[in-house]
Amino acid sequence: MKNKLFWNEAPLLRLTVCLMAGIVIGDYVLVGWTLLLIFIAIVLVALLLGKHEYLQSMAIAVCFLLMGWLLMQRQKVSLMVSWPESEVNYKAVVVSEPIEKPKTMAVDVLLAESGRKLKCYFYKDDRSRALHIGDGLQIQSRIEPNNDWRQGSFDYRRYLGIHGFMGRTFVASWKWRKARVSLVRLSRLKRMRLAFLKYRSRLLEKMNSQSTDSDAYAVVAAMALGDKSALNKDLKDVYSVTGASHVLALSGLHLGIIYTLLSLFAFRRRWQVLSQVFIILSIWAFVFLVGLSTSVVRSAMMLSVYALLSLGHRDKMSVNTLAFTAMIMLMLSPMSLFDIGFQMSYMAVFSILLFIPLLEGFFSEEYLMSHRFLRWFWGMVAVSLSAQIGTAPLIAYYFGRLSCYFLLTNFIVIPAAMLILYLSLAVLLIPSLAPLLYNMVTALNYLLSFLAAIPGACIDNLHPTKTQTTMIYLIIVAVYLLAIKLIGIRASAKYR
């Protein structure tokens, strides 16, 4: 087993870390156009240092730091919208299903003229409950900038900025109506995304009509189509306490299952290039269908790189590949760095790539190949432990909770997620299979509820500070480096 230090073997990781550092600086410090001039100057210096490898590497690192700073500054300026003080008339289109609040119905809308996204709150009545994705609206209201509201580690203003919201508005029931809205001023990407969301809404209605258990439908909607609006607090708590929340958020697990299924039906041998193109296009169509969430986009990018590298029989999954996808996503949306989904998704995969080789070293490859059940069992343990090592500090920081039964839970929910995804697709083709699907999900919910009720299922009220969370990650890195060193010493002693 080769245990090379990831920092030396992944040059893109170093550049991505510099880009992240620049984004963090840009979140606190706005400089203006002077920063662009400095960036151009450093780029020229880097080009002139071709004969000095070390100095050129330093200059390139500074370039990426300044690039992150510039991109973050640009995105923050784009979110500084000046809205009129009085009420205005405007046309908008609904881009999310209504979510019921204590006194209002929360709906995301796109302004037809500018394409800006607003968080819209309608007074709760039968009309607002009946809104659907794609409905055009004529509204009269006062649009307000995003408010600076915090609760614990949750920053609502930043949350809205990360997800592209330019403001919010409260609309009285007599100040809006449905209307025909032209979408020609919206970008082609936004129109395509809206078309996919409308199609997803129809699929969700069909799936809901086939279910008699609201909790079972909520889980299927979240796992298969990325819609978590039907999940109630009690159900979320059950999945959180047992450490199964990751199966409710579409990620690499779900796309990996879809990729495997598509690979079974893809063309082989002479048509390998065509089959990989078909799989990539299908994966991205699914990504648009489920709403382009951060974790799904990251997974789709990694799978796209995986598919392309498989054609050349190259190293397919590596820290370098992960860093490349992070770099692209941060260049497109620097504020994604502060998104919980982005952090959890990348830390999980990064930790898996680092710790899997260490954990696999407990058994020889020959021994695992001759014991298939042990290979499957230890593979599941290794992936679960690795992902938990990377995400546990973040889970404690954001949610104040750690699950004690996550290993046991993963042996249940991961195979269940695979069956649920396959059955969900089958139900779209053969509706008579719907009872089988929803009975399976009901059984899964019951089993997780039983596990959640066992004493000591989780540790609550942790809430480490940012400094403490950072220190925990430094300890994890130190333990990893120590393990690499000990393995190297043992290997050298073995061959003396």
C-alpha positions in Angstrom: 0.0 0.0 0.0 1.4 3.4 -1.0 0.8 6.1 1.5 2.0 9.3 -0.1 1.5 12.6 1.6 -1.6 14.1 -0.1 -0.2 17.6 0.1 2.8 16.7 -2.2 0.7 14.5 -4.5 -2.1 17.1 -5.1 -0.8 20.4 -6.5 -4.4 21.5 -7.2 -5.2 21.2 -3.5 -2.6 23.8 -2.6 -4.0 26.2 -5.2 -7.6 25.5 -4.0 -6.5 26.2 -0.4 -5.1 29.6 -1.5 -8.3 30.3 -3.4 -10.3 29.6 -0.2 -8.0 31.8 1.8 -8.6 34.6 -0.6 -12.4 34.1 -0.4 -12.3 34.3 3.4 -10.2 37.5 3.3 -12.7 39.0 0.7 -15.6 38.2 3.0 -14.1 40.7 5.6 -12.2 43.2 3.5 -13.4 45.1 0.4 -10.6 46.9 -1.4 -12.0 48.0 -4.8 -10.3 48.1 -8.2 -6.8 48.5 -6.6 -6.9 44.8 -5.9 -7.4 44.0 -9.6 -4.3 46.0 -10.5 -2.3 44.1 -7.9 -3.6 40.8 -9.2 -2.5 41.7 -12.8 0.9 42.7 -11.5 1.4 39.4 -9.6 0.3 37.4 -12.7 3.0 39.2 -14.8 5.6 38.5 -12.1 4.6 34.8 -12.1 5.1 34.7 -15.9 8.6 36.3 -15.6 9.8 33.9 -13.0 10.0 30.9 -15.3 13.6 30.1 -14.4 12.9 30.3 -10.6 10.6 27.4 -9.9 10.2 28.0 -6.1 9.5 31.8 -6.5 7.2 31.1 -9.4 5.2 28.6 -7.3 4.9 31.2 -4.6 3.7 33.9 -7.1 1.1 31.5 -8.5 -0.2 30.8 -5.0 -0.5 34.5 -4.3 -2.4 34.8 -7.7 -5.0 32.3 -6.5 -5.3 34.0 -3.2 -5.9 37.3 -4.9 -8.3 35.7 -7.4 -10.4 34.3 -4.5 -10.4 37.8 -2.9 -11.5 39.4 -6.2 -14.2 36.9 -6.9 -15.7 37.2 -3.4 -15.6 40.9 -3.6 -17.4 40.8 -6.9 -20.1 38.5 -5.6 -20.7 40.6 -2.5 -21.0 43.7 -4.6 -23.6 42.0 -6.9 -25.7 41.2 -3.8 -25.8 44.8 -2.7 -29.1 45.7 -4.4 -30.8 49.0 -3.7 -34.6 48.5 -3.5 -37.2 51.3 -3.6 -38.5 52.5 -0.2 -42.2 52.3 -1.4 -44.2 49.5 -2.8 -43.7 48.5 -6.4 -45.5 46.5 -9.0 -43.7 43.6 -10.7 -44.1 40.3 -12.4 -42.5 37.1 -11.1 -42.5 33.4 -11.6 -42.7 30.8 -8.7 -39.6 28.6 -8.5 -40.3 26.5 -5.4 -43.2 24.8 -3.8 -44.9 26.7 -1.0 -43.6 26.0 2.5 -46.1 26.5 5.3 -45.0 28.8 8.2 -47.0 29.7 11.3 -48.6 32.8 9.6 -47.4 32.8 6.0 -46.6 30.6 3.0 -42.9 31.0 2.0 -42.2 30.8 -1.8 -39.1 31.5 -3.9 -39.8 33.7 -6.9 -37.8 35.0 -9.9 -38.4 38.6 -11.1 -39.3 38.3 -14.8 -37.5 41.5 -15.7 -34.1 41.1 -14.0 -34.0 37.4 -13.1 -33.3 38.3 -9.4 -34.5 35.8 -6.8 -36.6 36.8 -3.8 -37.8 35.1 -0.7 -41.5 35.8 -0.8 -44.0 35.5 2.1 -47.7 35.4 1.3 -50.4 35.6 3.9 -51.6 32.0 4.5 -54.9 31.3 2.6 -56.2 28.8 0.1 -54.8 30.8 -2.8 -51.2 30.8 -1.5 -51.4 27.2 -0.6 -52.3 26.3 -4.2 -49.3 28.0 -5.7 -47.0 25.7 -7.9 -43.7 26.0 -9.6 -44.0 27.9 -12.9 -47.0 30.0 -11.8 -46.8 33.6 -13.0 -47.6 36.3 -10.5 -48.5 40.0 -10.6 -47.4 41.4 -7.2 -47.5 44.8 -5.4 -45.2 44.9 -2.4 -42.2 46.6 -0.8 -39.0 44.6 -1.4 -36.6 44.7 1.5 -32.8 43.8 1.6 -31.8 40.6 3.3 -31.9 41.0 7.1 -28.9 40.2 9.3 -30.5 37.6 11.6 -28.4 35.0 13.4 -29.1 32.0 15.6 -26.1 30.2 17.0 -23.8 29.5 14.1 -26.6 30.0 11.5 -26.3 33.3 9.6 -29.6 33.9 7.8 -28.2 36.8 5.6 -25.3 34.7 4.4 -27.6 31.8 3.8 -29.8 33.9 1.5 -26.7 35.3 -0.3 -25.3 31.8 -0.9 -28.5 30.7 -2.5 -28.8 33.8 -4.7 -31.6 35.7 -2.9 -31.4 39.4 -3.5 -34.1 40.4 -1.1 -37.4 39.4 0.6 -40.9 40.7 0.6 -44.2 40.2 2.5 -47.3 40.2 0.3 -50.8 40.9 1.5 -53.5 38.5 0.1 -55.2 41.3 -1.9 -52.0 42.6 -3.5 -51.2 39.7 -5.8 -52.8 37.6 -8.5 -51.8 35.0 -11.0 -50.9 36.4 -14.4 -49.2 35.4 -17.6 -45.5 36.2 -17.4 -43.0 36.4 -20.2 -39.7 34.7 -19.4 -37.7 35.9 -22.5 -35.6 38.2 -20.3 -34.4 35.3 -18.2 -31.2 33.5 -19.1 -31.4 30.3 -21.0 -29.9 28.5 -17.9 -32.6 29.8 -15.6 -35.4 28.9 -18.1 -34.0 25.4 -18.5 -33.8 25.0 -14.7 -37.4 26.2 -14.3 -38.5 23.7 -17.0 -36.9 20.8 -15.1 -38.3 22.0 -11.8 -41.8 22.1 -13.3 -41.3 18.5 -14.5 -40.1 17.5 -11.0 -43.2 19.1 -9.5 -45.4 16.9 -11.7 -43.4 13.8 -10.7 -43.8 14.7 -7.0 -47.6 15.1 -7.4 -47.8 11.7 -9.1 -45.7 10.1 -6.3 -47.7 11.8 -3.6 -51.0 10.5 -5.1 -49.6 6.9 -4.9 -48.8 7.1 -1.2 -51.0 6.7 1.9 -48.3 7.5 4.4 -47.1 11.2 4.4 -43.8 10.3 6.1 -43.0 7.6 3.6 -43.7 10.0 0.7 -41.5 12.6 2.3 -38.5 10.3 2.5 -39.0 9.1 -1.1 -39.3 12.7 -2.4 -36.1 13.6 -0.6 -34.1 10.6 -1.6 -35.3 10.3 -5.2 -36.0 13.9 -6.3 -34.2 16.1 -3.7 -37.4 17.7 -2.4 -37.3 17.9 1.4 -40.2 20.3 1.9 -42.5 17.4 3.0 -40.2 16.3 5.8 -41.5 17.2 9.3 -39.4 18.0 12.3 -40.0 14.7 14.0 -38.9 12.7 11.0 -35.8 14.9 10.5 -34.9 14.4 14.2 -35.1 10.6 13.8 -32.7 10.6 10.8 -30.4 13.1 12.6 -30.2 11.2 15.9 -29.4 7.9 14.1 -26.9 9.5 11.8 -28.9 8.8 8.6 -29.5 12.4 7.5 -27.0 12.0 4.7 -29.4 9.7 2.8 -32.0 12.5 2.8 -29.7 15.0 1.1 -28.8 14.0 -2.5 -25.1 13.5 -2.8 -22.4 11.3 -4.2 -24.1 8.2 -2.7 -27.2 8.8 -4.8 -25.5 9.8 -8.0 -23.1 6.8 -7.6 -26.1 4.5 -7.5 -27.6 6.1 -10.6 -24.2 6.0 -12.4 -23.9 2.3 -11.6 -27.4 1.6 -12.9 -26.8 3.6 -16.1 -23.5 1.8 -16.6 -25.3 -1.6 -16.7 -27.4 -0.4 -19.7 -24.7 1.5 -21.5 -22.9 0.4 -24.7 -19.7 -1.4 -24.3 -16.3 -1.8 -26.0 -16.4 0.1 -29.4 -19.1 2.4 -28.1 -17.4 3.2 -24.8 -17.0 7.0 -25.6 -20.7 7.2 -26.7 -21.8 5.4 -23.5 -19.8 7.7 -21.2 -21.2 10.8 -23.0 -24.7 9.3 -22.5 -24.1 8.7 -18.8 -22.7 12.2 -18.2 -25.6 13.9 -20.0 -28.1 11.7 -18.0 -26.4 12.5 -14.7 -26.5 16.3 -15.4 -30.2 16.1 -16.5 -30.9 14.5 -13.1 -28.9 17.3 -11.4 -31.1 19.9 -13.1 -34.2 17.9 -12.2 -33.4 17.9 -8.5 -32.6 21.6 -8.3 -28.8 22.0 -8.7 -27.9 21.7 -5.0 -24.3 22.1 -4.0 -23.6 18.5 -3.0 -25.3 17.1 -6.2 -23.3 19.5 -8.5 -20.1 18.5 -6.8 -20.9 14.8 -7.2 -21.9 15.3 -10.9 -18.6 17.1 -11.6 -16.6 14.4 -10.0 -18.5 11.7 -11.8 -18.0 13.6 -15.1 -14.2 13.7 -14.5 -14.4 10.0 -13.4 -16.1 9.0 -16.7 -13.7 11.0 -18.8 -10.6 9.6 -17.1 -12.0 6.1 -17.4 -11.6 6.4 -21.1 -7.9 6.8 -20.7 -7.6 4.3 -17.9 -6.2 7.0 -15.6 -6.4 7.4 -11.8 -10.0 8.3 -11.5 -10.7 9.4 -8.0 -8.1 11.4 -6.2 -7.6 14.4 -3.9 -6.5 16.3 -7.1 -9.8 15.5 -8.8 -11.7 16.7 -5.7 -9.7 19.9 -5.5 -10.4 20.6 -9.2 -14.1 20.3 -8.7 -13.9 22.6 -5.6 -11.9 25.1 -7.5 -14.4 25.3 -10.4 -17.4 25.6 -8.0 -15.7 28.4 -6.0 -14.8 30.3 -9.1 -18.4 30.2 -10.2 -19.8 31.0 -6.8 -17.3 32.0 -4.1 -19.9 32.2 -1.4 -20.4 28.5 -1.7 -17.4 28.1 0.6 -19.7 29.2 3.5 -22.5 26.8 2.5 -23.0 23.9 5.0 -23.8 21.5 2.1 -20.5 22.5 0.3 -18.4 22.0 3.5 -20.0 18.7 4.5 -19.9 17.3 1.0 -16.3 18.1 0.3 -15.0 17.2 3.8 -16.7 13.8 3.6 -15.2 12.9 0.3 -11.8 14.4 1.2 -11.7 12.4 4.4 -12.7 9.2 2.6 -9.9 9.7 0.0 -7.4 10.2 2.9 -8.4 7.5 5.4 -9.6 4.7 3.2 -6.0 3.6 2.3 -5.1 3.6 6.0 -8.1 1.6 7.1 -7.8 -0.9 4.2 -4.3 -1.6 5.4 -5.6 -3.5 8.4 -6.1 -6.5 6.1 -4.0 -7.6 3.2 -5.5 -7.3 -0.2 -5.1 -11.1 -0.8 -7.0 -11.9 2.4 -9.9 -9.5 1.5 -10.1 -10.9 -2.0 -10.5 -14.4 -0.6 -13.2 -13.4 1.9 -15.9 -11.5 0.0 -18.2 -10.9 2.9 -15.4 -9.5 5.0 -14.3 -7.3 2.1 -17.9 -5.9 1.8 -18.2 -5.5 5.6 -14.9 -3.8 6.1 -15.4 -1.6 3.1 -18.6 -0.3 4.6 -17.0 0.3 7.9 -14.0 2.1 6.3 -16.2 4.4 4.3 -18.5 5.2 7.2 -15.6 5.8 9.6 -13.7 8.0 7.1 -16.7 10.1 6.3 -17.6 10.5 10.0 -14.0 11.6 10.8 -14.3 14.4 8.2 -17.8 15.6 9.0 -18.2 15.1 12.8 -16.6 18.4 13.8 -18.8 20.3 11.3 -21.9 18.4 12.5 -21.1 19.3 16.1 -20.5 22.9 15.2 -23.6 23.5 13.1 -26.1 21.1 14.7 -24.7 20.4 18.2 -25.2 16.7 17.8 -23.2 13.5 17.2 -24.8 10.2 16.5 -23.4 7.2 18.4 -24.9 4.5 16.1 -23.9 5.8 12.7 -22.0 2.6 11.8 -25.0 0.4 12.5 -27.3 2.9 10.8 -25.2 2.9 7.6 -25.5 -0.9 7.2 -29.2 -0.3 7.1 -29.8 3.0 5.2 -27.2 2.6 2.4 -28.6 -0.7 1.0 -32.1 0.8 1.7 -31.3 3.9 -0.3 -30.1 1.9 -3.2 -33.4 -0.2 -3.2 -35.5 3.0 -2.8 -33.9 4.7 -5.7 -34.2 1.7 -8.0 -37.8 1.2 -6.9 -38.7 4.9 -7.4 -37.6 4.6 -11.0 -39.5 1.4 -11.4 -42.7 3.0 -10.0 -42.6 5.7 -12.6 -42.7 2.9 -15.2 -44.9 0.4 -13.3 -47.2 2.3 -10.9 -48.5 -1.0 -9.4 -45.1 -1.3 -7.6 -45.8 1.8 -5.5 -47.2 -0.1 -2.4 -43.9 -2.1 -2.3 -41.8 1.1 -2.4 -43.8 2.9 0.3 -44.1 -0.2 2.6 -40.3 -0.5 2.5 -39.8 3.2 3.4 -42.3 2.9 6.2 -40.4 -0.1 7.6 -37.2 1.9 7.3 -38.7 4.8 9.2 -40.0 2.5 11.9 -36.6 0.8 12.3 -34.8 4.2 12.6 -37.3 5.4 15.1 -36.6 2.3 17.2 -32.8 3.0 17.0 -33.4 6.7 17.9 -35.3 5.7 21.0 -32.4 3.6 22.4 -30.6 5.4 25.3 -27.3 7.0 24.2 -28.3 7.2 20.6 -26.7 10.6 20.3 -24.7 13.2 22.1 -26.5 16.6 22.1 -25.7 20.2 23.0 -22.0 20.2 21.9 -21.7 23.5 19.9 -17.9 23.9 19.7 -16.7 27.4 18.7 -14.9 28.1 15.4 -11.5 28.0 17.2 -12.3 24.6 18.9 -13.6 23.2 15.6 -10.4 24.3 13.8 -8.3 22.7 16.6 -10.2 19.4 16.2 -9.3 19.4 12.5 -5.7 20.1 13.3 -5.6 17.2 15.7 -7.2 14.9 13.0 -4.5 16.0 10.5 -1.8 15.4 13.1 -3.1 11.9 13.8 -3.2 11.2 10.0 0.4 12.4 9.6 1.5 10.3 12.5 -0.2 7.2 11.1 1.5 7.8 7.7 4.8 8.0 9.5 4.3 4.8 11.6 3.2 2.9 8.5 6.3 4.1 6.7 8.5 2.9 9.6 6.8 -0.4 9.7 7.2 -1.0 6.0 10.9 -0.1 6.0 11.5 -2.4 9.0 9.6 -5.2 7.2 11.9 -5.2 4.1 15.3 -4.8 5.9 
